[in-house]
Amino acid sequence: MNTSKEKLLRMLLDPARSGEPLSSKLTTAIEDESVAVTSQEPFSYGLDHPDQADIYTLPDGISKKLDEIVNVFKNIGSEKEELAGELLSSYNHLNTAFDATVAVAGNKNIQQAIQTLIDEISRAVDSNYCYYFGALAEKFPQSPDENIEPGMVIAGTRTPKEREKAHKFYRKYKTDLAEMSTVENELKVRMIDYHGEPDPDHEGRGNVLAIPLNSIDSEPVRRQSQALSQPWQLAKLGTLIFVRNSGKEPFQAVEMNLANMLARMGSAVLGNIIYADKIQQLYLETITSLVRAMEAKDEYTSGHSTRVADMACALARYINLDETEVKQLEWAGQLHDIGKIGIRDDVLCKTGKLTEEEFAHIKTHSVLSYKVLEPLEGLQGILAAVRHHHEHYDGEGYPDSLAGETIPLHARILQIADVWDALTSTRSYRGAMSPKEAKEIMHAEAGTTMDPKLVADFLEMLDKQGAG
């Protein structure tokens, strides 16, 4: 008789436990792994049982039943372990999905959010290459060589060697990947034959995984759909494709489900980011319209904000600021004079010299601009430049009399662009200066009104561009 059967029978027939329910004896027999068989001597019912059963000589029928009982409890134990494993796996997947969603939500830029989502899914399913197909491809912050063709970018790569491998894979399997990118609402998997087999047996698995990125189009659409008890309208943001090369096993069902769950949860966050972007854009367009309306009051300042923005961006790129800062300077340039909507028309459009009171009034426009833009979360990064673009390097400017490098860098850049456009444009009180005359004035004001290092960089940039 085997050890498991002997252990169980000894517990069932133990006289000391004669009053214990059978179910309790069975449970103890299975769970108490410390019970061990230490003797091969027969075990009997007791002296008051004349038949004294020997467990080594049980009838076949009882022995078989005992085997069945042992097997049933072994299966219960195995099922419990399997269920515990599944629960642990589900818990880990939910943790992964939660962490990924938090990471995606940490981005306020849609391209960065999608890139984060790609990174999180790629890490979770251990893919070798990742690709994004969609309308946002041209906005991804990547070098030109990574944009193989319109509407597609290599994503999730970190080194030139990785990018080159991803390029090579795409060129070789371009048709397969392009077809996978057309997936609409459901996950799609395909087995690419890396080894030349005529009909690779994949049994529902695959080494290429395509996941659609769909988001709710906007909050108003969501509310309307709910009110009418209709399905939410989805906006397709593109398709994510994840690839495992020939050195790895194909994606398993559990990995596909995890990737799909991450994409769906991430898409919900992307929808909120898109909606927030639309609100921000609407507010920005409204403010920009106000700027245009304000500039239209004075034919001499029409287009001033756009020219200042362009020149500030050019200088920012020339001194190697990153594109995020360039974008902030573009907005700052476009909106730096929005506060002039609060300046009286007789002062704003006056052709003669301003009185002391009028000059004090017009100097309030930088603080007014700051207050107009302050409520907009997306423009927090430009507030300092807008408020301080009339500060002087020697501390004699306004509104806060900042000096030197205590003046924010973006404000110093914006000031130079603002002064240049003012000097080279026709105003109600004087004609436009030539580039040569404007350069001389800026050179003379360097270190007093403007940052001398930035003035030198600006004039050098103009010379290289052949301006004047």
C-alpha positions as CSV (number, residue, x, y, z in Angstrom):
1,M,0.0,0.0,0.0
2,N,1.4,3.4,-0.9
3,T,2.3,6.0,1.8
4,S,-0.6,8.4,1.0
5,K,-3.2,5.7,1.4
6,E,-1.6,4.4,4.5
7,K,-1.5,7.8,6.1
8,L,-5.1,8.5,5.3
9,L,-6.3,5.1,6.6
10,R,-4.3,5.4,9.8
11,M,-6.1,8.8,10.6
12,L,-9.5,7.4,9.7
13,L,-9.2,4.4,11.9
14,D,-7.3,6.1,14.8
15,P,-9.3,5.2,18.0
16,A,-8.3,8.4,19.7
17,R,-10.3,10.3,17.1
18,S,-13.3,8.1,17.1
19,G,-15.7,11.0,17.9
20,E,-14.4,13.3,15.3
21,P,-16.5,13.8,12.1
22,L,-15.3,12.0,9.0
23,S,-15.0,15.3,7.1
24,S,-12.6,16.7,9.7
25,K,-10.5,13.5,9.6
26,L,-10.2,13.7,5.8
27,T,-9.3,17.4,5.9
28,T,-6.6,16.8,8.5
29,A,-5.3,13.9,6.6
30,I,-4.8,16.0,3.5
31,E,-3.6,19.3,5.0
32,D,-1.4,17.9,7.8
33,E,1.8,17.2,5.8
34,S,3.7,16.5,9.0
35,V,2.0,13.2,9.5
36,A,4.4,10.5,8.4
37,V,4.5,6.7,8.4
38,T,7.2,5.6,10.7
39,S,6.3,2.0,11.3
40,Q,5.4,-0.9,9.0
41,E,3.6,-2.8,11.8
42,P,-0.1,-3.5,11.3
43,F,-2.5,-1.0,12.8
44,S,-5.8,-2.4,14.3
45,Y,-9.1,-1.1,15.5
46,G,-8.2,-2.0,19.1
47,L,-8.3,-4.9,21.5
48,D,-12.1,-4.7,21.6
49,H,-12.3,-5.5,17.9
50,P,-11.7,-9.2,17.5
51,D,-11.4,-9.0,13.7
52,Q,-8.4,-6.6,14.0
53,A,-8.1,-5.3,10.4
54,D,-4.6,-5.1,8.9
55,I,-4.2,-2.1,6.5
56,Y,-1.8,-4.2,4.4
57,T,-4.4,-6.9,3.8
58,L,-7.5,-4.8,3.0
59,P,-10.0,-6.2,0.6
60,D,-9.6,-4.9,-3.0
61,G,-12.9,-3.0,-3.0
62,I,-12.0,-1.0,0.1
63,S,-8.5,-0.4,-1.2
64,K,-9.8,1.0,-4.5
65,K,-12.3,3.3,-2.7
66,L,-9.4,4.5,-0.5
67,D,-7.4,5.2,-3.6
68,E,-10.3,7.2,-5.0
69,I,-10.6,9.3,-1.8
70,V,-6.9,10.1,-1.9
71,N,-7.0,11.1,-5.5
72,V,-10.1,13.3,-5.0
73,F,-8.3,15.2,-2.2
74,K,-5.1,15.5,-4.3
75,N,-7.2,17.0,-7.1
76,I,-8.8,19.5,-4.7
77,G,-5.4,20.5,-3.6
78,S,-4.2,20.9,-7.2
79,E,-7.3,22.9,-8.1
80,K,-6.7,25.2,-5.2
81,E,-3.1,25.8,-6.2
82,E,-4.2,26.5,-9.8
83,L,-6.9,28.9,-8.7
84,A,-4.5,30.7,-6.4
85,G,-2.1,31.0,-9.3
86,E,-4.8,32.5,-11.5
87,L,-5.8,34.9,-8.8
88,L,-2.2,36.0,-8.3
89,S,-1.8,36.4,-12.1
90,S,-5.0,38.5,-12.3
91,Y,-3.8,40.6,-9.4
92,N,-0.4,41.2,-11.0
93,H,-2.1,42.2,-14.3
94,L,-4.4,44.7,-12.6
95,N,-1.4,46.2,-10.8
96,T,0.4,46.4,-14.1
97,A,-2.6,48.1,-15.7
98,F,-3.0,50.5,-12.9
99,D,0.6,51.5,-12.9
100,A,0.5,51.9,-16.7
101,T,-2.6,54.1,-16.5
102,V,-1.0,56.3,-13.9
103,A,2.1,56.7,-16.1
104,V,0.0,57.6,-19.1
105,A,-2.1,60.1,-17.1
106,G,1.1,61.8,-16.0
107,N,1.4,63.2,-19.5
108,K,-0.5,66.2,-20.7
109,N,0.8,66.0,-24.3
110,I,-1.1,63.4,-26.4
111,Q,2.1,62.3,-28.2
112,Q,4.0,61.8,-25.0
113,A,1.0,60.0,-23.5
114,I,0.8,57.5,-26.5
115,Q,4.6,57.0,-26.3
116,T,4.3,56.2,-22.6
117,L,1.4,53.8,-23.3
118,I,3.5,52.0,-25.9
119,D,6.5,51.7,-23.6
120,E,4.3,50.2,-20.8
121,I,2.6,47.7,-23.1
122,S,5.9,46.7,-24.7
123,R,7.5,46.1,-21.3
124,A,4.5,44.1,-20.1
125,V,4.4,41.7,-23.1
126,D,8.2,41.7,-23.7
127,S,8.1,42.7,-27.4
128,N,11.2,43.4,-29.5
129,Y,9.8,46.1,-31.8
130,C,6.9,48.5,-31.6
131,Y,5.3,50.6,-34.3
132,Y,2.6,53.3,-34.3
133,F,0.4,53.8,-37.4
134,G,-1.9,56.8,-37.4
135,A,-2.5,60.5,-38.0
136,L,-0.4,61.6,-35.0
137,A,2.8,60.0,-36.4
138,E,4.1,63.3,-37.7
139,K,3.8,64.9,-34.3
140,F,5.9,62.3,-32.5
141,P,9.2,63.8,-31.1
142,Q,11.5,61.6,-33.3
143,S,14.4,62.3,-35.7
144,P,13.6,62.2,-39.4
145,D,15.2,58.8,-40.0
146,E,12.7,57.2,-37.6
147,N,9.7,58.3,-39.8
148,I,10.1,55.7,-42.4
149,E,6.9,56.8,-44.3
150,P,4.0,59.1,-43.6
151,G,1.6,57.9,-41.0
152,M,4.0,55.5,-39.3
153,V,6.8,55.8,-36.7
154,I,9.0,53.4,-34.9
155,A,8.1,53.6,-31.2
156,G,9.6,52.3,-28.0
157,T,13.2,52.2,-29.2
158,R,16.0,53.7,-27.2
159,T,19.2,53.2,-29.0
160,P,20.4,53.6,-32.6
161,K,21.0,49.9,-32.8
162,E,17.5,49.1,-31.7
163,R,16.1,51.5,-34.2
164,E,18.1,50.0,-37.1
165,K,16.8,46.6,-36.2
166,A,13.3,47.9,-36.1
167,H,13.8,49.6,-39.5
168,K,15.2,46.4,-41.0
169,F,12.3,44.3,-39.7
170,Y,9.7,46.8,-41.1
171,R,11.3,46.9,-44.5
172,K,11.2,43.1,-44.6
173,Y,7.7,42.6,-43.4
174,K,6.2,45.9,-44.5
175,T,3.1,44.3,-46.2
176,D,2.2,42.2,-43.1
177,L,2.6,45.2,-40.7
178,A,0.6,47.5,-43.0
179,E,-2.2,45.1,-43.2
180,M,-2.3,44.6,-39.5
181,S,-2.5,48.4,-39.0
182,T,-6.0,48.5,-40.5
183,V,-7.5,46.7,-37.5
184,E,-10.6,48.6,-36.3
185,N,-12.1,47.7,-32.9
186,E,-10.6,44.4,-31.9
187,L,-7.1,43.1,-31.1
188,K,-5.6,41.1,-34.0
189,V,-2.7,38.6,-34.0
190,R,-0.7,37.1,-36.8
191,M,2.1,34.5,-37.1
192,I,4.8,35.7,-39.4
193,D,6.8,32.7,-40.7
194,Y,10.4,33.5,-39.8
195,H,11.7,30.0,-40.7
196,G,10.2,29.4,-44.1
197,E,7.7,26.8,-43.0
198,P,4.8,26.4,-45.4
199,D,2.1,26.4,-42.8
200,P,3.4,27.3,-39.3
201,D,1.2,25.9,-36.5
202,H,0.3,28.8,-34.3
203,E,-2.9,27.6,-32.6
204,G,-4.3,31.1,-32.1
205,R,-1.0,32.5,-31.1
206,G,1.1,35.0,-33.0
207,N,4.4,36.9,-33.1
208,V,2.7,40.2,-34.3
209,L,0.1,41.8,-32.2
210,A,-2.0,44.8,-33.4
211,I,-4.1,46.8,-31.0
212,P,-6.4,49.7,-32.1
213,L,-6.3,52.9,-30.1
214,N,-9.8,54.2,-29.8
215,S,-11.0,57.0,-27.5
216,I,-14.2,58.8,-26.7
217,D,-14.3,61.7,-29.1
218,S,-15.2,64.3,-26.6
219,E,-17.1,64.9,-23.3
220,P,-20.1,66.5,-25.0
221,V,-20.4,63.5,-27.4
222,R,-20.2,61.3,-24.3
223,R,-23.0,63.1,-22.5
224,Q,-25.2,63.2,-25.6
225,S,-24.7,59.5,-26.2
226,Q,-25.6,58.7,-22.6
227,A,-28.7,60.9,-22.8
228,L,-29.9,59.1,-25.9
229,S,-28.9,55.7,-24.6
230,Q,-26.7,55.3,-27.7
231,P,-23.2,53.8,-27.9
232,W,-20.4,56.2,-27.3
233,Q,-18.8,57.5,-30.5
234,L,-15.2,56.5,-30.8
235,A,-12.3,58.4,-32.4
236,K,-9.5,56.2,-33.7
237,L,-6.1,57.5,-32.7
238,G,-4.2,54.9,-34.6
239,T,-2.9,51.3,-34.2
240,L,-0.1,50.0,-32.0
241,I,1.8,47.0,-33.3
242,F,4.1,44.9,-31.1
243,V,6.5,42.3,-32.5
244,R,8.5,39.4,-31.1
245,N,11.4,38.3,-33.2
246,S,12.4,34.7,-34.0
247,G,14.4,34.4,-30.8
248,K,11.2,34.5,-28.6
249,E,8.1,32.4,-28.3
250,P,4.9,33.8,-29.9
251,F,2.5,35.9,-27.7
252,Q,0.3,33.7,-25.5
253,A,-3.4,34.3,-24.9
254,V,-2.7,35.7,-21.4
255,E,-0.2,38.3,-22.9
256,M,-2.7,39.3,-25.6
257,N,-5.4,39.9,-23.0
258,L,-3.0,41.9,-20.9
259,A,-1.9,44.1,-23.8
260,N,-5.6,44.6,-24.8
261,M,-6.5,45.6,-21.3
262,L,-3.6,48.1,-21.0
263,A,-4.6,49.6,-24.4
264,R,-8.2,50.0,-23.4
265,M,-7.5,51.5,-20.0
266,G,-4.8,53.7,-21.6
267,S,-7.2,54.8,-24.3
268,A,-9.7,56.1,-21.7
269,V,-6.9,58.3,-20.3
270,L,-6.0,59.5,-23.8
271,G,-9.6,60.5,-24.4
272,N,-9.5,62.7,-21.4
273,I,-6.2,64.3,-22.5
274,I,-7.6,64.9,-26.0
275,Y,-10.7,66.6,-24.5
276,A,-8.6,68.7,-22.2
277,D,-6.4,69.7,-25.2
278,K,-9.6,70.7,-27.1
279,I,-10.7,72.9,-24.2
280,Q,-7.2,74.5,-24.0
281,Q,-7.1,75.0,-27.7
282,L,-10.5,76.6,-27.7
283,Y,-9.4,79.0,-25.0
284,L,-6.2,79.8,-26.7
285,E,-8.0,80.5,-30.0
286,T,-10.3,82.8,-28.2
287,I,-7.5,84.7,-26.7
288,T,-5.6,84.8,-30.0
289,S,-8.7,86.3,-31.6
290,L,-8.7,88.9,-28.9
291,V,-5.1,89.7,-29.8
292,R,-6.0,90.1,-33.4
293,A,-8.9,92.3,-32.5
294,M,-6.7,94.4,-30.3
295,E,-4.0,94.8,-33.0
296,A,-6.7,95.7,-35.5
297,K,-7.3,98.9,-33.5
298,D,-3.9,100.1,-34.6
299,E,-2.8,99.5,-38.2
300,Y,0.8,100.0,-37.2
301,T,0.9,97.1,-34.8
302,S,-1.0,94.6,-36.9
303,G,1.0,91.3,-37.1
304,H,3.4,92.4,-34.3
305,S,2.6,89.4,-32.1
306,T,3.2,86.9,-34.8
307,R,6.5,88.5,-35.9
308,V,7.7,88.6,-32.3
309,A,6.8,84.9,-31.8
310,D,8.7,83.9,-35.0
311,M,11.8,85.9,-34.0
312,A,11.7,84.6,-30.4
313,C,11.5,81.0,-31.7
314,A,14.3,81.5,-34.1
315,L,16.6,82.8,-31.3
316,A,15.6,80.0,-29.0
317,R,16.5,77.4,-31.7
318,Y,19.8,79.3,-32.4
319,I,20.9,78.9,-28.7
320,N,19.8,75.3,-28.8
321,L,16.7,75.3,-26.5
322,D,14.6,72.2,-26.8
323,E,11.3,72.2,-28.8
324,T,9.2,72.3,-25.7
325,E,10.7,75.7,-24.8
326,V,10.5,76.9,-28.4
327,K,6.7,76.1,-28.3
328,Q,6.3,78.0,-25.1
329,L,8.1,81.0,-26.6
330,E,5.8,80.8,-29.6
331,W,2.8,81.1,-27.4
332,A,4.4,83.8,-25.3
333,G,5.1,85.8,-28.4
334,Q,1.6,85.5,-29.7
335,L,0.0,86.4,-26.4
336,H,2.5,88.8,-24.7
337,D,0.5,91.9,-25.4
338,I,-3.0,90.5,-24.8
339,G,-3.3,92.8,-21.8
340,K,-3.4,95.8,-24.1
341,I,-7.1,95.1,-24.5
342,G,-7.4,96.9,-21.1
343,I,-5.5,99.9,-22.3
344,R,-7.5,103.0,-23.4
345,D,-7.7,103.5,-27.1
346,D,-6.6,107.2,-26.9
347,V,-3.3,106.0,-25.2
348,L,-2.8,102.9,-27.4
349,C,-3.2,104.7,-30.7
350,K,-1.7,108.1,-29.7
351,T,0.6,109.5,-32.4
352,G,2.5,111.9,-30.1
353,K,4.6,111.5,-27.0
354,L,2.9,109.9,-24.1
355,T,2.4,111.9,-20.9
356,E,3.7,110.5,-17.6
357,E,0.2,109.3,-16.6
358,E,-0.3,107.7,-20.0
359,F,3.0,105.9,-19.9
360,A,2.2,104.6,-16.4
361,H,-1.1,103.4,-17.8
362,I,0.3,101.6,-20.8
363,K,3.0,99.9,-18.5
364,T,0.2,98.0,-16.8
365,H,-0.4,95.9,-19.9
366,S,2.2,93.2,-19.0
367,V,0.5,92.5,-15.6
368,L,-2.9,92.6,-17.3
369,S,-1.6,90.0,-19.9
370,Y,-0.4,87.8,-17.0
371,K,-3.8,88.0,-15.3
372,V,-5.7,87.1,-18.5
373,L,-3.6,84.0,-19.2
374,E,-3.1,82.9,-15.6
375,P,-6.4,80.8,-15.4
376,L,-5.3,78.6,-18.3
377,E,-3.4,75.6,-17.0
378,G,-1.8,74.8,-20.4
379,L,-0.1,78.3,-20.5
380,Q,1.5,78.2,-17.0
381,G,4.9,77.8,-18.6
382,I,4.7,81.2,-20.5
383,L,3.4,83.4,-17.6
384,A,6.8,84.5,-16.5
385,A,7.9,85.5,-20.0
386,V,4.7,87.4,-20.5
387,R,4.9,89.3,-17.2
388,H,8.6,90.1,-17.4
389,H,9.3,90.9,-21.0
390,H,9.7,94.6,-20.2
391,E,12.2,94.1,-17.3
392,H,15.6,95.7,-18.0
393,Y,18.9,94.0,-17.5
394,D,20.0,96.9,-15.2
395,G,16.9,96.6,-13.1
396,E,15.2,99.7,-14.4
397,G,12.3,98.0,-16.2
398,Y,8.8,97.0,-15.1
399,P,6.6,95.6,-13.5
400,D,8.9,94.1,-10.8
401,S,12.3,95.8,-11.4
402,L,14.1,92.5,-11.9
403,A,17.7,92.6,-13.0
404,G,20.3,90.4,-14.8
405,E,19.7,86.7,-14.8
406,T,16.9,87.0,-12.2
407,I,14.8,87.9,-15.2
408,P,13.5,84.6,-16.6
409,L,15.4,83.4,-19.7
410,H,12.3,83.3,-21.9
411,A,11.4,86.9,-20.9
412,R,14.9,88.0,-21.9
413,I,14.5,86.3,-25.3
414,L,11.0,87.7,-25.8
415,Q,12.2,91.2,-25.0
416,I,14.9,91.0,-27.7
417,A,12.4,89.8,-30.3
418,D,9.9,92.5,-29.1
419,V,12.5,95.3,-29.3
420,W,13.7,94.2,-32.8
421,D,10.2,94.2,-34.2
422,A,9.4,97.6,-32.6
423,L,12.6,99.1,-34.1
424,T,12.1,97.7,-37.6
425,S,8.3,98.3,-37.9
426,T,6.5,101.5,-38.7
427,R,4.8,103.1,-35.7
428,S,2.3,105.9,-35.4
429,Y,5.0,108.1,-34.0
430,R,7.9,107.2,-36.3
431,G,8.9,105.3,-39.4
432,A,10.6,101.9,-39.5
433,M,14.4,101.7,-39.0
434,S,16.7,99.9,-41.3
435,P,18.2,96.6,-40.0
436,K,21.6,98.3,-39.7
437,E,20.1,101.1,-37.5
438,A,18.2,98.6,-35.4
439,K,21.4,96.5,-34.9
440,E,23.3,99.6,-33.7
441,I,20.7,100.5,-31.1
442,M,20.4,96.9,-29.9
443,H,24.2,96.7,-29.6
444,A,24.2,100.0,-27.6
445,E,21.4,98.8,-25.3
446,A,23.1,95.4,-24.5
447,G,23.9,95.2,-20.8
448,T,21.5,98.0,-20.0
449,T,18.1,97.2,-21.4
450,M,18.8,93.7,-22.7
451,D,20.9,90.6,-21.9
452,P,24.3,91.3,-23.5
453,K,25.0,87.6,-24.3
454,L,21.6,87.1,-25.9
455,V,21.9,90.3,-27.9
456,A,25.3,89.1,-29.2
457,D,23.7,85.7,-30.1
458,F,20.8,87.5,-31.8
459,L,22.9,89.8,-33.9
460,E,25.1,86.9,-34.9
461,M,22.1,84.9,-36.0
462,L,20.9,87.9,-38.1
463,D,24.3,88.2,-39.7
464,K,24.2,84.5,-40.6
465,Q,20.8,84.9,-42.1
466,G,22.0,87.9,-44.1
467,A,19.6,90.4,-42.4
468,G,21.0,93.9,-42.9
